[in-house]
Amino acid sequence: MKLPQKTIALVEDDGLARAEICEYLRYNNYEVLSAGTQSDFEKKIANADVDIFLIDLGLPDGDGLDVIRGLKGRANCGIIVLSGRSDDIDKVVCLEVGADDYITKPFNPREMLARVHSLLRRLENKNETADLSTESTTDSIISFLDWSLDTNTRQLFDADNIETPLTRSEFDLLVFFLKNPNRALSRETLIANLRGSNWAGYDRAMDGLVSRLRGKLSKGNSSINYIKTMHGVGYLFIPKPK
């Protein structure tokens, strides 16, 4: 049986680079949507079912980071950044806003293809293990203490049904914690499961992500701590903090 063709959406302002990437991906049996500007890209993907997004950071009418932020409501898709910026801080920022991988230009198209394949496998594995160990689950709603997480809409609501916005990375991290309650998880484990081995070594980015999620869950109340730091180990998610 022939597997369904995967769709990749590319935004790259360099016309020649965009054409070469599209040609290479199509040669390898991917359907490709492409654009050279943020506005054109957003129009093309508006009603499209996309598996992987390839995003250039420097766009003539916007910032690739804003494009990534705009994808936070899309489930079961991956994001790979293509950029000439090689500083670690740029990679950390991309991870924090929701990117899954980062490829520095210039790059070998075979490396890009390998990263795409790796990310698709990770997404498929994540979907296969989507059963969540939680206090209460009704359809797509996961409840723990005073919170309810809708995994379909990727929205988090408190006991008063007021939404607390989550970034794409914060949502993914919370889901992973909910799948592994009361279990010590190392930073390496979190990075490997959320972003893959290509993000190894970016512990500080994960620390910042955990800190922001902890703050949102506690609503600034230091006496409530859903995510406990285990010094020398990592983090422990407690669905029912005392």
N, C-alpha and C positions, 0 to 999 in steps of 0.2 A: 504494500500500500504506500502510495506516495505521500510524504509528509507535507503539511500545508506550508506554503512559502511564507517566510518571515519578512516583516516590513521594517525598514530602517529609515528614519527621518534625519536628514542632514541639513544643518545651517552653517554655511561657510561663505564668507564674503569674497574670497579669492576665486574668481571664475574658473581659472585653469585647474586649481587644486580641487574644486568642487566637481568638475567634470571628470577628473581622473579617479576620484574616490567613488563617484557614482558608477563609472564604467567597471571598476574593479569589483564592486559589490554585486552589480548585476551579473557580471561574468560568473560570480560564485553563487548565483541563484537566489539573490535577495531582491525583493521589491524595494525600490528606493524613491522617497519623496525628498526633494531638495529645494533649497532657497538660499538667496544671498543676503537677505535682510531679516530682521526680527519680525517685522510686520507681515512680510510675505510668508515666512515660515509659520507663524501662528495661524494664518488663514488656511494654509495647506494641511495642517495637522488637526484643525478644529474638529472634524468629524471622522478622522482616520484612526484605525486601530493599529497603533505602532508598538513594536516590540523593543526596539533600541533607538535611542536618540543620540546622535553625534552632534556635539555643539561646540562651535568656535566661540571663544570668549570675546574677541574684538569684532564687533559688528558696527556697520556704518550708522545704524539708527537705534542702537541700544547696547545692552551689555548681556553677554551670555549667561551671567549669573542670574539676571532677571528672568531669562528664558527658563532656567532650571527651576527657579522658585515658582514659576507659573505652571510647572508640571506636577506639583505636589499632590494634586487630586487624582492623578493617574496611577492605577494599581497595576502590578505585574508587568512593569516595563523597566528598562535599564537606561542609564545615562552615562555616556562616555564623553569627556571633555577633550577637544583637540585644540591645543594652544601652543604658541611660541614662548609663553611665559614658563620659565624653568625653576623659579624660586619655590622653595618648600611651602612658603606662606600661601602662595596661590593654590597649591594642591590642597592644603589644609582648609582653606576657605571653600573650595569646591566640594570637598567632602562634607563640610558642615552644612552646606545648603542643599545637599542631596545627590551629588554625583557619585557614581559607582566606580568610575575609573578615570584616569587622566593620562593622556598620551601627549608627550612633548614633540612639537614640530622641530625639524623635519623627521618623519618616521617612515619606516618600511611598511608598505601596505599589507604585507604578510603578517607583520606584528599587529596591525590594527584588526585584521581578520581574526587572528588568534584571540585577541582580547574580546572581540564580539562573540566568538564561539564560547569562550570561558564564561562570559556574563550570562549568555543564554542558558548554559547548563546550570549556573547558580540560581537563576530565576526559576527554572523548571524544578530544581530540587526544593526550593523554597515553597513552591506551590504544592508539591507532593506532601510536604510536612506542615500543611496549613492548619491542621487540627490543633486547637489551642487548649492548654491546660489552665482553666480559669475557674473562678468561684461560681460563675453563672454565665451561661451562653444561650441566647435565644436568637436563632438565625445568625445574622451578622453582628449582633450586639454582644459585646463582652463587658460584663460588669465586675467591678472590684471596689469594695468599700463604697466611697461616695462618687465613684466615676463610672461612666459608660462609654465604651469605645465602639464606634460603628466602623467595622472594617471595610464596608462597601464604600461609604462616603469619605472614609479616613478622617472622621470628626470625633473629637473628645468632648463629652458633656459632663458637667458636675451635677450634684444632686438637685439643683434648681433648674436643670436643663439649659444652662448657659454654656455656650461653646468656649473652649480654650483652644485657640488655633495652634496647630502643630505643623512644623516643617516636615518635609518628606523624610528627612533623616530621623527626626524625633519620633515620627509615627513608626517607622521601621524598628527603631530601638525599643519603643514601648511594646510592640508586638513580640519582639524577641524575648524581652523580659517576661511578658505574660506567658510565653511558652515554657519558660524556665524559672518558675517562682521558687523562692527560698533555696536558690542554688548559687554558690559562688562562681562568678564568671570573670575570667581574666580579660584584660583589655585586648589581648591577642585574639581571644575567642570571639569577642564582640566584633572586632574589625574583620576577622575572617568570615564571619557569618553575614555581616551586613554589607561589607564592601569588598571582600575577597583579599587574596594574598598580595595583590598589587598595592594595597594600602598599608602593608606591614611597616612598622616603624613610626606611624603617625599617632602615637599614644596621646599626645597633647590635644589633638583634634577630638579624639574620643572622650577625653576627660571633659572638654568644654561642652560637648554634646550631652553627656550624662548630667553635667551640672545644670544646664538649661532645662532639661526634662525634669530633673528633681525639683527645680524651682517652680515649674508650672504645676506639678502634682501637689506640692505643698502649699501653693498659693502664698508663699512668703512666710508661712508659719513654720518656724524652725523646730517646733516640737513634733511635727509630723514629717517623717522621713521614710519614703517608700524605697529609696535606693541608698543602701548603706555602703560606705566605702570600706573595703576589706584591705587594710594596709599590707602591701607585699603580695596581694592576691589579685584584687580587682574590685568587683561590685556584687552586691547581693540585693535582689529585688524582693521586697516584702509586700505582698498584696494587702495584708492587714497590719499596718504598723501600729505599735502601741502608743 
